Amino acid sequence: MITEKPAFALSGWPTLFALIVASVAMTVGFVALAVLNPTFIVEQWVLFTVMVIVYLLHWILYGGFTAVAPNQARAIVLLGRYKGTIRGQGFWWVNPFAYPRRSISIKVRNFESARLKVNDRDGNPIEIAAVVVWKVVETAEALFQVDDYEQFLKVQTEAAIRTVATSYPYDSHVDGEISLRGNPHEIGEKVSAEIQSRLKQAGIEIADARLSHLAYAQEIANAMLRRQQANAVIAARTRIVEGAVSMVEMALAQLSEKKIVNLDEERKAAMVSNLLVVLCSEHETQPVVNAGTLYQG
């Protein structure tokens, strides 16, 4: 397991100033030496060769400068070994032989998954997609534990969405049961947790996940629409009947309490029937006025 650690790095501007001063000093020294003691090169050629080599090598140190942008990090690799990550923004100097210096974004990012066609818990084919908000928190794991951390995230997200979608029904038919359509917040949290559990070695943190698309598959969409309409009609009828029965009960109770009229069981049944027809009918009813006695139609 490769874990992130801070890389050895010096502030770039002081280091650059020091290198410039050293370059100027060595250049002036060579010129002065050649002017004041021309025979030095021949008499002390070994020392002169060493000085030239040092002079040339010091220019390699300029290759150690690197810049890190805000919300970026740079992983340092030396001779195939991970040496650490620079997270601080600015101008830095590192070992000039450290290559590659891989840049990686630590910004908060998001992407929308493709629309997946899966079966819900009840076996109904549905289409589902999600928007995932994420960021890299462990640069070493993201770069070296997986081949391509962005592609790895996308594949694992699709797998997690499929797992969650097959665990819950599209619509709930039992009170208190979690469904994909009825509990988007809870489903989003479960998708987020499922994705996070698959990214333990990728150095990625899931900040949020929400369903962006949810629908029945096209081949059953019409049938499910009719089913939803039927459920709505049944629910509405149930409410109407409950209200009508309550109103009839109230009417009978008040008639009896105030002794407006005494009805036998047969007339009560007829009154209940008439009131239910009036209250539960989808169309306006046409009243029939009884001009005779109570017992004449």
C-alpha positions as CSV (number, residue, x, y, z in Angstrom):
1,M,0.0,0.0,0.0
2,I,1.4,3.4,-1.0
3,T,0.3,6.2,1.2
4,E,0.8,9.9,0.7
5,K,3.6,11.7,2.5
6,P,5.1,15.2,2.2
7,A,7.9,15.6,-0.3
8,F,11.2,17.3,0.4
9,A,11.0,20.7,-1.3
10,L,12.7,24.1,-0.8
11,S,11.1,27.5,-1.5
12,G,11.9,28.3,-5.1
13,W,12.7,32.0,-5.0
14,P,15.5,31.9,-2.4
15,T,17.0,28.8,-4.1
16,L,16.8,30.5,-7.5
17,F,18.6,33.5,-6.1
18,A,21.3,31.4,-4.6
19,L,21.9,29.5,-7.8
20,I,22.1,32.7,-9.8
21,V,24.7,34.1,-7.3
22,A,26.6,30.8,-7.6
23,S,26.5,30.9,-11.4
24,V,27.7,34.5,-11.5
25,A,30.5,33.8,-9.0
26,M,31.8,30.7,-10.8
27,T,31.7,32.5,-14.2
28,V,33.6,35.5,-12.9
29,G,36.1,33.2,-11.2
30,F,36.8,31.3,-14.4
31,V,37.3,34.5,-16.3
32,A,39.5,36.0,-13.7
33,L,41.5,32.8,-13.4
34,A,42.0,32.7,-17.2
35,V,43.1,36.4,-17.3
36,L,45.4,36.5,-14.2
37,N,46.9,33.0,-14.5
38,P,46.8,31.7,-18.0
39,T,49.1,28.8,-17.2
40,F,46.8,27.4,-14.5
41,I,44.8,25.4,-17.0
42,V,48.0,23.5,-18.2
43,E,49.7,23.2,-14.8
44,Q,46.6,22.3,-12.8
45,W,44.6,20.6,-15.5
46,V,43.1,18.0,-13.2
47,L,41.8,20.6,-10.7
48,F,40.6,22.7,-13.6
49,T,38.7,19.7,-15.1
50,V,37.0,19.1,-11.7
51,M,36.1,22.8,-11.6
52,V,34.6,22.6,-15.1
53,I,32.6,19.5,-14.2
54,V,31.2,21.2,-11.0
55,Y,30.4,24.3,-13.1
56,L,28.5,22.3,-15.6
57,L,26.7,20.2,-13.0
58,H,25.4,23.1,-11.1
59,W,23.3,24.1,-14.2
60,I,21.5,20.8,-13.7
61,L,20.2,22.2,-10.4
62,Y,18.0,24.6,-12.4
63,G,16.0,21.6,-13.5
64,G,14.6,21.2,-10.0
65,F,12.2,24.1,-10.1
66,T,8.5,23.3,-10.3
67,A,5.3,25.3,-9.8
68,V,2.2,24.1,-8.1
69,A,-1.1,25.8,-8.9
70,P,-3.9,26.4,-6.3
71,N,-5.9,23.2,-5.5
72,Q,-3.3,21.1,-7.3
73,A,-0.7,18.7,-6.0
74,R,2.5,17.3,-7.5
75,A,3.7,13.8,-6.8
76,I,7.5,13.4,-6.9
77,V,9.1,10.1,-8.2
78,L,12.8,9.5,-8.0
79,L,14.3,6.6,-9.9
80,G,11.0,4.7,-9.8
81,R,10.3,5.3,-6.1
82,Y,7.6,7.6,-4.8
83,K,9.2,10.3,-2.7
84,G,6.3,12.4,-1.6
85,T,3.7,15.0,-2.7
86,I,3.8,18.8,-2.7
87,R,0.4,20.2,-1.8
88,G,1.3,23.8,-1.1
89,Q,0.8,26.2,-4.0
90,G,3.7,28.3,-5.2
91,F,7.2,28.0,-6.6
92,W,9.3,25.1,-5.3
93,W,12.7,23.4,-5.8
94,V,13.0,19.6,-5.6
95,N,15.6,17.1,-6.5
96,P,16.4,17.8,-10.2
97,F,16.7,14.1,-10.9
98,A,13.2,13.4,-9.6
99,Y,11.0,12.6,-12.6
100,P,8.2,12.4,-13.4
101,R,6.5,15.1,-11.3
102,R,2.9,14.1,-11.8
103,S,0.3,16.9,-11.3
104,I,-3.0,15.9,-9.9
105,S,-6.1,18.0,-9.1
106,I,-7.5,18.0,-5.6
107,K,-10.5,20.2,-6.5
108,V,-14.0,19.2,-5.8
109,R,-15.4,17.7,-9.1
110,N,-18.6,16.0,-10.2
111,F,-19.8,13.9,-13.1
112,E,-23.0,12.3,-14.2
113,S,-23.1,8.6,-14.8
114,A,-24.6,7.1,-17.9
115,R,-28.3,6.1,-17.9
116,L,-28.3,2.5,-16.8
117,K,-31.0,0.0,-17.5
118,V,-31.5,-2.3,-14.5
119,N,-34.2,-4.2,-12.8
120,D,-35.5,-2.9,-9.4
121,R,-36.2,-5.2,-6.5
122,D,-39.6,-6.2,-7.9
123,G,-38.0,-7.1,-11.3
124,N,-39.3,-4.0,-13.2
125,P,-36.9,-2.7,-15.8
126,I,-36.0,0.9,-15.0
127,E,-33.6,3.6,-16.2
128,I,-31.4,5.2,-13.5
129,A,-28.5,7.7,-13.4
130,A,-26.7,9.7,-10.7
131,V,-24.6,12.8,-10.2
132,V,-21.6,12.2,-8.0
133,V,-19.5,14.9,-6.3
134,W,-16.0,13.8,-5.4
135,K,-12.4,14.8,-4.9
136,V,-8.9,13.2,-4.5
137,V,-7.8,13.1,-0.8
138,E,-4.9,10.7,-1.1
139,T,-2.7,11.6,-4.1
140,A,-0.4,8.6,-3.8
141,E,-3.2,6.1,-3.8
142,A,-5.0,7.8,-6.7
143,L,-1.9,7.8,-8.9
144,F,-0.2,4.5,-8.0
145,Q,-2.9,2.1,-6.5
146,V,-5.2,2.2,-9.6
147,D,-4.5,2.5,-13.3
148,D,-6.7,5.5,-14.0
149,Y,-8.5,6.8,-11.0
150,E,-11.1,8.8,-13.0
151,Q,-12.1,5.8,-15.1
152,F,-12.0,3.6,-11.9
153,L,-14.4,6.0,-10.2
154,K,-16.9,5.9,-13.2
155,V,-16.9,2.1,-13.4
156,Q,-17.4,1.6,-9.6
157,T,-20.1,4.3,-9.6
158,E,-22.1,2.4,-12.2
159,A,-21.6,-0.9,-10.2
160,A,-22.8,0.8,-7.0
161,I,-25.9,2.3,-8.7
162,R,-26.8,-1.1,-10.0
163,T,-26.4,-2.6,-6.6
164,V,-28.7,0.0,-4.9
165,A,-31.3,-0.1,-7.7
166,T,-31.7,-3.8,-7.4
167,S,-32.1,-3.6,-3.6
168,Y,-35.2,-1.3,-3.6
169,P,-38.5,-1.1,-5.5
170,Y,-39.3,1.7,-7.8
171,D,-42.5,2.6,-5.9
172,S,-43.4,1.6,-2.4
173,H,-46.5,-0.4,-1.9
174,V,-46.1,-0.7,1.9
175,D,-46.2,2.2,4.3
176,G,-42.7,3.1,5.6
177,E,-40.9,1.1,2.9
178,I,-38.0,2.9,1.2
179,S,-38.4,3.2,-2.6
180,L,-36.3,4.7,-5.3
181,R,-38.9,7.3,-6.3
182,G,-40.3,8.0,-2.9
183,N,-37.1,8.5,-0.9
184,P,-34.5,10.2,-3.1
185,H,-32.5,11.6,-0.2
186,E,-32.1,8.2,1.5
187,I,-31.3,6.5,-1.8
188,G,-28.7,9.2,-2.6
189,E,-27.0,8.5,0.8
190,K,-27.0,4.8,0.1
191,V,-25.5,5.3,-3.4
192,S,-22.8,7.5,-1.9
193,A,-21.9,5.0,0.8
194,E,-21.9,2.2,-1.7
195,I,-19.5,4.1,-4.0
196,Q,-17.2,5.1,-1.1
197,S,-16.9,1.5,0.0
198,R,-15.6,0.5,-3.4
199,L,-12.9,3.3,-3.4
200,K,-10.9,2.4,-0.4
201,Q,-7.7,2.0,-2.3
202,A,-8.2,4.8,-4.9
203,G,-7.7,7.8,-2.6
204,I,-11.1,9.4,-3.5
205,E,-13.7,10.8,-1.2
206,I,-17.4,11.0,-2.2
207,A,-18.9,14.2,-1.0
208,D,-22.4,13.6,-2.3
209,A,-24.4,11.5,-4.7
210,R,-28.0,12.1,-6.0
211,L,-30.2,10.5,-8.5
212,S,-30.4,12.6,-11.7
213,H,-32.7,10.3,-13.7
214,L,-35.2,7.7,-12.7
215,A,-37.9,6.3,-14.9
216,Y,-39.5,3.0,-16.0
217,A,-37.9,1.5,-19.1
218,Q,-39.7,2.4,-22.3
219,E,-41.2,-1.1,-22.9
220,I,-43.2,-1.0,-19.7
221,A,-43.6,2.8,-19.2
222,N,-47.2,2.9,-20.6
223,A,-48.3,-0.1,-18.5
224,M,-46.8,1.4,-15.4
225,L,-48.4,4.7,-16.2
226,R,-51.8,3.1,-16.3
227,R,-51.0,1.3,-13.1
228,Q,-50.1,4.6,-11.4
229,Q,-53.3,6.2,-12.7
230,A,-55.4,3.3,-11.4
231,N,-53.7,3.6,-8.0
232,A,-54.5,7.3,-8.0
233,V,-58.1,6.6,-8.9
234,I,-58.5,4.0,-6.2
235,A,-56.9,6.3,-3.6
236,A,-59.2,9.1,-4.6
237,R,-62.3,6.9,-4.5
238,T,-61.3,5.6,-1.1
239,R,-61.1,9.1,0.2
240,I,-64.4,10.1,-1.3
241,V,-66.2,7.0,0.2
242,E,-64.7,7.7,3.6
243,G,-65.9,11.3,3.5
244,A,-69.4,10.3,2.2
245,V,-69.9,7.7,4.9
246,S,-68.8,10.2,7.5
247,M,-71.3,12.8,6.2
248,V,-74.1,10.3,6.1
249,E,-73.4,9.2,9.6
250,M,-73.4,12.9,10.7
251,A,-76.7,13.6,9.0
252,L,-78.4,10.6,10.6
253,A,-77.0,11.5,14.0
254,Q,-78.2,15.1,13.8
255,L,-81.7,14.1,12.5
256,S,-82.1,11.7,15.4
257,E,-80.6,14.1,18.0
258,K,-82.8,17.1,17.0
259,K,-85.8,14.9,16.4
260,I,-86.5,16.5,13.1
261,V,-88.0,13.4,11.6
262,N,-88.3,9.8,12.7
263,L,-87.1,7.3,10.2
264,D,-87.6,3.5,10.3
265,E,-84.8,1.2,9.2
266,E,-86.1,0.9,5.6
267,R,-86.2,4.8,5.2
268,K,-82.8,5.1,6.8
269,A,-81.4,2.6,4.3
270,A,-83.1,4.5,1.4
271,M,-81.7,7.8,2.7
272,V,-78.2,6.4,3.1
273,S,-78.4,5.0,-0.5
274,N,-79.5,8.3,-1.9
275,L,-76.9,10.3,-0.1
276,L,-74.1,7.9,-1.1
277,V,-75.2,8.2,-4.7
278,V,-75.2,12.0,-4.5
279,L,-71.8,12.2,-2.7
280,C,-69.9,9.6,-4.6
281,S,-71.2,10.3,-8.1
282,E,-68.8,11.7,-10.7
283,H,-71.5,13.8,-12.3
284,E,-74.1,16.2,-11.0
285,T,-77.2,14.5,-9.7
286,Q,-80.7,15.6,-10.7
287,P,-82.9,15.8,-7.5
288,V,-86.4,14.5,-7.5
289,V,-88.8,16.5,-5.3
290,N,-91.2,14.4,-3.3
291,A,-94.5,16.3,-3.3
292,G,-96.5,13.7,-1.4
293,T,-96.1,12.2,2.0
294,L,-92.9,10.6,3.4
295,Y,-94.1,7.2,2.3
296,Q,-95.2,8.1,-1.3
297,G,-92.6,8.1,-4.1
